[in-house]
Amino acid sequence: MSRIFITGSTDGLGLAAARSLMKEGHDIVLHARSRERASALAEISPTALGIVIGDLASATETRSIAEQVNAIGRMDAVIHNAGIYLERSRDETPDGHAKTLAVNVLAPYLLTAWITRPDRLVYLSSGMHRSGSNALDDIDWKKRPWNASQAYSESKLYIATLAATIARHWPDVFSNAVDPGWVPTKMGGVGAPDNLEMGHLTQTWLAASDAEAAKVSGGYWYHRQRREAAAEVGDAGFQDALVEKLAELTGVRLFADGR
Ligand SMILES: NC(=O)c1ccc[n+]([C@@H]2O[C@H](COP(=O)([O-])OP(=O)(O)OC[C@H]3O[C@@H](n4cnc5c(N)ncnc54)[C@H](OP(=O)(O)O)[C@@H]3O)[C@@H](O)[C@H]2O)c1
């Protein structure tokens, strides 16, 4: 049985993944943005390994989340699930970043750097990453007029690219990105056409399955099938430029060789 941390497990796909993995007998560390939101976990928290609290829009709280996880012990897997979709404005965070970038990209980047390295890492991307742009000069939306859908698409391109970059740099870790499909959660909306069940079972499989097919790295997945991601995701030049930007924005370097 594995020890697995899931960000954003108070709702939607994160909560479904937590329930499913707990049913299989795994030890799950849950995450809520605040003590108030942790109340959404009342039903499953008694059988969880722990609950950590913190808002991913803040680097200070993200640091605290990592410390809370590390205090519980080393995880076998981390599912970077939490995310936000169409923000009405850039909505600057306490650290001065666009909130969409902060929650969807900077927080998983920082948690990857700060949480004791697990065996498996899973990052939630989206089919919308294909509308992302390979221009990295304004990833924090300081120059361009705000475009919520474009900001989300770019964030999902960056997170898929981060998963692939980690796979390249850390050969001892299985690092993969998942497109869960357009599914009916708070984010997806009630009319979302895709399968909610399959929407979370790829993440749980990549995080915990002993099947050889799940023990791979650098993949982009949809419904347990490997899919072709946008060309940038596997482009080493784009990967290196992106992690350089993320290091500049956060002041934290993920890779010891400076890239
Ligand atoms: N649903 C879809 O159709 C779809 C499609 C493609 C990709 N995805 C991706 O799948 C992942 C999960 O999406 P979902 O549909 O399950 O979304 P959801 O129902 O809105 O749930 C998102 C989770 O992330 C948490 N979260 C958001 N901002 C946070 C913050 N600042 N600090 C801490 N926690 C925060 C939420 O906490 P609260 O409960 O407190 O809000 C919630 O637990 C996301 O990364 C999303 O981009 C979803």
The ligand as a Gaussian input file, in Angstrom:
#p B3LYP/6-31G(d) Opt

LIG

0 1
 N      -13.189000      19.447000     -14.397000
 C      -12.683000      19.464000     -15.598000
 O      -13.433000      19.378000     -16.599000
 C      -11.206000      19.537000     -15.812000
 C      -10.725000      19.463000     -17.132000
 C       -9.347000      19.511000     -17.355000
 C       -8.488000      19.619000     -16.275000
 N       -8.983000      19.707000     -15.014000
 C       -8.019000      19.856000     -13.918000
 O       -8.273000      18.912000     -12.898000
 C       -7.908000      19.449000     -11.617000
 C       -9.056000      19.281000     -10.640000
 O      -10.181000      19.975000     -11.173000
 P      -11.659000      19.819000     -10.608000
 O      -12.532000      19.804000     -11.782000
 O      -11.723000      18.722000      -9.609000
 O      -11.810000      21.247000      -9.896000
 P      -12.693000      21.665000      -8.623000
 O      -13.890000      20.793000      -8.506000
 O      -12.878000      23.135000      -8.761000
 O      -11.719000      21.356000      -7.397000
 C      -10.489000      22.028000      -7.322000
 C       -9.810000      21.699000      -6.016000
 O       -8.634000      22.545000      -5.918000
 C       -8.730000      23.307000      -4.696000
 N       -8.110000      24.620000      -4.816000
 C       -8.353000      25.565000      -5.755000
 N       -7.634000      26.672000      -5.481000
 C       -6.933000      26.417000      -4.347000
 C       -6.029000      27.174000      -3.567000
 N       -5.701000      28.432000      -3.871000
 N       -5.489000      26.598000      -2.470000
 C       -5.822000      25.347000      -2.129000
 N       -6.679000      24.576000      -2.814000
 C       -7.235000      25.117000      -3.916000
 C      -10.226000      23.438000      -4.465000
 O      -10.472000      23.832000      -3.136000
 P      -11.915000      24.451000      -2.719000
 O      -12.818000      23.245000      -2.649000
 O      -11.655000      25.114000      -1.436000
 O      -12.294000      25.386000      -3.831000
 C      -10.683000      22.018000      -4.801000
 O      -10.383000      21.125000      -3.759000
 C       -7.517000      20.905000     -11.864000
 O       -6.125000      21.030000     -11.907000
 C       -8.125000      21.203000     -13.217000
 O       -7.445000      22.230000     -13.913000
 C      -10.318000      19.658000     -14.754000

